[in-house]
Amino acid sequence: MNRIFMSREDAIRLVLEAYDAASGNRSATLFRSVGEISGRVDALGRLLLDIRAGRLDEFQFETDKSQRIFIKN
């Protein structure tokens, strides 16, 4: 498992990019079900709020279990 260390600001930026990709009208999202997209967007929204509030110091994306992100202060 890869461990990635980054600032809280960079982690927020990373999650925002994933959120935009999941909620945007990209061609890759056209082949997924609406429920799957909605669930991923909701999960990323909760993750973003938890990181911004300082409730999380580490996380990993459901789509990539090989990497774990650690937030350094």
C-alpha positions, 0 to 999 in steps of 0.5 A: 500500500502506498502512503501519501502525505499531504497538507490539509489544503492539498487533500481538500483540493484532491477530494474536490477534483474527485467530486467534480469528476464524479458529479460532472457530465463526463463520458465515463459517467454516462455508463454508470447507473444514476444511483452509483454516481449519486452515492459516490458524490454523496460519499465524496461530499461527506469526506470533504466536509470531514477533512475540512472540519479536521475530523479526519487525518487519513483516508482512502478512496473507494476506487483505489484501495492501494493508496492511503492519504495521510494529512500532515499538520 
